[in-house]
Amino acid sequence: MIEIRQGSLGLIDQMSELFNQYRIFYGQKNELEKAKYFLLERLKFQDSLICLAFRQDTAVGFMQLYPCFSSVQLQPIYILNDLFVHQNYRNNGVGSALINEAKSICTCDNIAGLQLETSKLNRANELYKKSGFNLIEDTNFYSWTAP
């Protein structure tokens, strides 16, 4: 059974370990202390919502939702910025459980929906499609990085 818990200071070590692994998965350096600091700041300023997935008291996955607004829909939305399942627990419903939790949060809090971005090569694309996400093929996503 998968249990979803909201991130908190009491879970910071488990959150930080998974978040660090997530960043490594995306080609970043192993920086556990920086990852922990980043999450502590999110908790301190309450500018994201973090959830952890547990199997028998072992943290096996996490997601991080950032609040945003849709000017077109005139409602708040969440950006599902981070979703990660430990490699030993993939394809066992953990990702689906986290996404379902995010959907439930949106429904309960009157949030218009979820948006996410991921690599075209990410195997989780199938999960997103199965979870009811629509691929928007006629838009361009741009990014600018400060010098």
TISE-422682 format. One record per residue (C-alpha): residue number from 1; residue in three letters; chain; x, y, z. Coordinates in Angstrom, 3 decimals. Layout:
+-----+------+-------+----------+----------+----------+
!  nr ! rest ! kette !        X !        Y !        Z !
+-----+------+-------+----------+----------+----------+
! NUM !  ALA !     A !        X !        Y !        Z !
...
+-----+------+-------+----------+----------+----------+
//
This chain:
+-----+------+-------+----------+----------+----------+
!  nr ! rest ! kette !        X !        Y !        Z !
+-----+------+-------+----------+----------+----------+
!   1 !  MET !     A !    0.000 !    0.000 !    0.000 !
!   2 !  ILE !     A !    1.164 !    3.509 !   -0.842 !
!   3 !  GLU !     A !    0.699 !    6.235 !    1.749 !
!   4 !  ILE !     A !    0.965 !    9.903 !    0.759 !
!   5 !  ARG !     A !    2.140 !   12.389 !    3.380 !
!   6 !  GLN !     A !    2.556 !   16.138 !    3.095 !
!   7 !  GLY !     A !    6.154 !   17.300 !    3.359 !
!   8 !  SER !     A !    7.201 !   18.796 !    6.668 !
!   9 !  LEU !     A !   10.267 !   19.602 !    8.747 !
!  10 !  GLY !     A !    9.962 !   16.175 !   10.368 !
!  11 !  LEU !     A !   10.391 !   14.554 !    6.945 !
!  12 !  ILE !     A !   13.151 !   16.835 !    5.665 !
!  13 !  ASP !     A !   15.835 !   14.121 !    5.498 !
!  14 !  GLN !     A !   13.679 !   11.769 !    3.399 !
!  15 !  MET !     A !   12.525 !   14.679 !    1.223 !
!  16 !  SER !     A !   16.073 !   15.895 !    0.693 !
!  17 !  GLU !     A !   17.400 !   12.471 !   -0.280 !
!  18 !  LEU !     A !   14.697 !   11.944 !   -2.901 !
!  19 !  PHE !     A !   14.997 !   15.520 !   -4.164 !
!  20 !  ASN !     A !   18.761 !   15.128 !   -4.507 !
!  21 !  GLN !     A !   18.284 !   11.869 !   -6.457 !
!  22 !  TYR !     A !   15.750 !   13.655 !   -8.673 !
!  23 !  ARG !     A !   18.261 !   16.391 !   -9.470 !
!  24 !  ILE !     A !   20.975 !   13.825 !  -10.212 !
!  25 !  PHE !     A !   18.503 !   12.078 !  -12.564 !
!  26 !  TYR !     A !   18.324 !   15.391 !  -14.467 !
!  27 !  GLY !     A !   22.105 !   15.696 !  -14.753 !
!  28 !  GLN !     A !   22.823 !   17.881 !  -11.745 !
!  29 !  LYS !     A !   25.604 !   17.378 !   -9.207 !
!  30 !  ASN !     A !   25.150 !   15.366 !   -6.031 !
!  31 !  GLU !     A !   24.485 !   18.250 !   -3.618 !
!  32 !  LEU !     A !   22.461 !   16.851 !   -0.753 !
!  33 !  GLU !     A !   23.009 !   19.799 !    1.597 !
!  34 !  LYS !     A !   22.015 !   22.343 !   -1.068 !
!  35 !  ALA !     A !   18.957 !   20.254 !   -1.905 !
!  36 !  LYS !     A !   18.020 !   20.176 !    1.772 !
!  37 !  TYR !     A !   18.462 !   23.938 !    2.096 !
!  38 !  PHE !     A !   16.311 !   24.509 !   -0.989 !
!  39 !  LEU !     A !   13.488 !   22.417 !    0.463 !
!  40 !  LEU !     A !   13.816 !   24.063 !    3.872 !
!  41 !  GLU !     A !   13.329 !   27.418 !    2.140 !
!  42 !  ARG !     A !   10.217 !   26.119 !    0.365 !
!  43 !  LEU !     A !    8.782 !   24.991 !    3.692 !
!  44 !  LYS !     A !    9.774 !   28.205 !    5.450 !
!  45 !  PHE !     A !    8.185 !   30.476 !    2.846 !
!  46 !  GLN !     A !    5.314 !   28.071 !    2.086 !
!  47 !  ASP !     A !    5.769 !   28.683 !   -1.635 !
!  48 !  SER !     A !    5.357 !   25.078 !   -2.729 !
!  49 !  LEU !     A !    3.459 !   21.997 !   -1.657 !
!  50 !  ILE !     A !    5.549 !   18.858 !   -1.262 !
!  51 !  CYS !     A !    4.149 !   15.365 !   -0.899 !
!  52 !  LEU !     A !    5.989 !   12.123 !   -0.220 !
!  53 !  ALA !     A !    4.932 !    8.608 !   -1.135 !
!  54 !  PHE !     A !    5.718 !    5.903 !    1.420 !
!  55 !  ARG !     A !    5.767 !    2.134 !    1.238 !
!  56 !  GLN !     A !    6.054 !    0.558 !    4.690 !
!  57 !  ASP !     A !    7.553 !    3.724 !    6.220 !
!  58 !  THR !     A !   10.143 !    4.085 !    3.435 !
!  59 !  ALA !     A !    9.952 !    7.281 !    1.371 !
!  60 !  VAL !     A !    9.933 !    6.089 !   -2.249 !
!  61 !  GLY !     A !    8.730 !    9.110 !   -4.211 !
!  62 !  PHE !     A !    7.854 !   12.767 !   -4.031 !
!  63 !  MET !     A !    6.217 !   15.596 !   -5.922 !
!  64 !  GLN !     A !    6.414 !   19.325 !   -5.604 !
!  65 !  LEU !     A !    3.599 !   21.630 !   -6.672 !
!  66 !  TYR !     A !    4.113 !   25.351 !   -7.197 !
!  67 !  PRO !     A !    1.101 !   27.659 !   -7.062 !
!  68 !  CYS !     A !    0.546 !   29.855 !  -10.081 !
!  69 !  PHE !     A !   -2.371 !   31.547 !  -11.829 !
!  70 !  SER !     A !   -4.093 !   31.128 !  -15.154 !
!  71 !  SER !     A !   -5.089 !   34.517 !  -16.500 !
!  72 !  VAL !     A !   -7.161 !   32.818 !  -19.193 !
!  73 !  GLN !     A !   -9.073 !   30.640 !  -16.713 !
!  74 !  LEU !     A !   -9.121 !   33.355 !  -14.039 !
!  75 !  GLN !     A !   -8.180 !   30.745 !  -11.449 !
!  76 !  PRO !     A !   -5.178 !   29.456 !   -9.579 !
!  77 !  ILE !     A !   -3.359 !   26.414 !  -10.967 !
!  78 !  TYR !     A !   -0.522 !   24.239 !   -9.749 !
!  79 !  ILE !     A !    2.626 !   23.575 !  -11.696 !
!  80 !  LEU !     A !    3.690 !   19.988 !  -11.130 !
!  81 !  ASN !     A !    7.341 !   20.882 !  -11.311 !
!  82 !  ASP !     A !    8.887 !   17.832 !   -9.683 !
!  83 !  LEU !     A !    7.753 !   14.217 !   -9.705 !
!  84 !  PHE !     A !   10.209 !   11.490 !   -8.802 !
!  85 !  VAL !     A !    9.994 !    7.832 !   -7.879 !
!  86 !  HIS !     A !   13.047 !    5.985 !   -6.584 !
!  87 !  GLN !     A !   14.291 !    3.620 !   -9.288 !
!  88 !  ASN !     A !   13.615 !    0.522 !   -7.152 !
!  89 !  TYR !     A !    9.914 !    1.430 !   -6.872 !
!  90 !  ARG !     A !    9.034 !    2.528 !  -10.409 !
!  91 !  ASN !     A !    6.161 !    0.906 !  -12.308 !
!  92 !  ASN !     A !    4.434 !   -0.009 !   -9.047 !
!  93 !  GLY !     A !    1.801 !    2.735 !   -8.843 !
!  94 !  VAL !     A !    3.819 !    5.273 !   -6.858 !
!  95 !  GLY !     A !    3.803 !    7.921 !   -9.591 !
!  96 !  SER !     A !    0.084 !    7.404 !  -10.176 !
!  97 !  ALA !     A !   -0.612 !    7.731 !   -6.447 !
!  98 !  LEU !     A !    1.259 !   11.042 !   -6.325 !
!  99 !  ILE !     A !   -0.562 !   12.378 !   -9.392 !
! 100 !  ASN !     A !   -3.900 !   11.308 !   -7.947 !
! 101 !  GLU !     A !   -3.026 !   13.146 !   -4.738 !
! 102 !  ALA !     A !   -2.230 !   16.290 !   -6.761 !
! 103 !  LYS !     A !   -5.588 !   16.005 !   -8.546 !
! 104 !  SER !     A !   -7.373 !   15.552 !   -5.230 !
! 105 !  ILE !     A !   -5.672 !   18.640 !   -3.804 !
! 106 !  CYS !     A !   -6.799 !   20.650 !   -6.844 !
! 107 !  THR !     A !  -10.379 !   19.454 !   -6.486 !
! 108 !  CYS !     A !  -10.525 !   20.129 !   -2.726 !
! 109 !  ASP !     A !   -8.882 !   23.568 !   -2.982 !
! 110 !  ASN !     A !  -10.787 !   24.750 !   -6.091 !
! 111 !  ILE !     A !   -7.617 !   24.847 !   -8.200 !
! 112 !  ALA !     A !   -8.233 !   24.862 !  -11.981 !
! 113 !  GLY !     A !   -5.757 !   22.073 !  -12.696 !
! 114 !  LEU !     A !   -2.184 !   20.981 !  -13.136 !
! 115 !  GLN !     A !    0.465 !   21.862 !  -15.689 !
! 116 !  LEU !     A !    3.812 !   20.201 !  -16.181 !
! 117 !  GLU !     A !    6.803 !   20.117 !  -18.461 !
! 118 !  THR !     A !    9.022 !   17.126 !  -19.127 !
! 119 !  SER !     A !   11.485 !   15.852 !  -21.671 !
! 120 !  LYS !     A !   10.062 !   14.152 !  -24.745 !
! 121 !  LEU !     A !   12.333 !   11.220 !  -23.847 !
! 122 !  ASN !     A !   11.073 !   10.855 !  -20.263 !
! 123 !  ARG !     A !    9.440 !    7.457 !  -19.750 !
! 124 !  ALA !     A !    6.924 !    9.151 !  -17.450 !
! 125 !  ASN !     A !    5.203 !   10.641 !  -20.516 !
! 126 !  GLU !     A !    3.089 !    7.492 !  -20.709 !
! 127 !  LEU !     A !    2.121 !    7.903 !  -17.062 !
! 128 !  TYR !     A !    0.974 !   11.468 !  -17.703 !
! 129 !  LYS !     A !   -1.148 !   10.385 !  -20.664 !
! 130 !  LYS !     A !   -2.686 !    7.530 !  -18.642 !
! 131 !  SER !     A !   -3.375 !    9.994 !  -15.821 !
! 132 !  GLY !     A !   -5.484 !   12.226 !  -18.050 !
! 133 !  PHE !     A !   -2.968 !   14.928 !  -18.955 !
! 134 !  ASN !     A !   -3.331 !   16.379 !  -22.448 !
! 135 !  LEU !     A !   -0.231 !   16.985 !  -24.532 !
! 136 !  ILE !     A !   -0.367 !   20.475 !  -26.006 !
! 137 !  GLU !     A !    1.403 !   20.071 !  -29.313 !
! 138 !  ASP !     A !    0.646 !   23.450 !  -30.843 !
! 139 !  THR !     A !    2.523 !   25.579 !  -28.313 !
! 140 !  ASN !     A !    6.139 !   26.589 !  -27.952 !
! 141 !  PHE !     A !    7.901 !   26.515 !  -24.622 !
! 142 !  TYR !     A !   10.670 !   29.099 !  -24.274 !
! 143 !  SER !     A !   13.285 !   29.505 !  -21.593 !
! 144 !  TRP !     A !   15.710 !   32.293 !  -20.772 !
! 145 !  THR !     A !   18.568 !   31.939 !  -18.290 !
! 146 !  ALA !     A !   20.029 !   34.956 !  -16.552 !
! 147 !  PRO !     A !   23.763 !   35.492 !  -17.125 !
+-----+------+-------+----------+----------+----------+
//
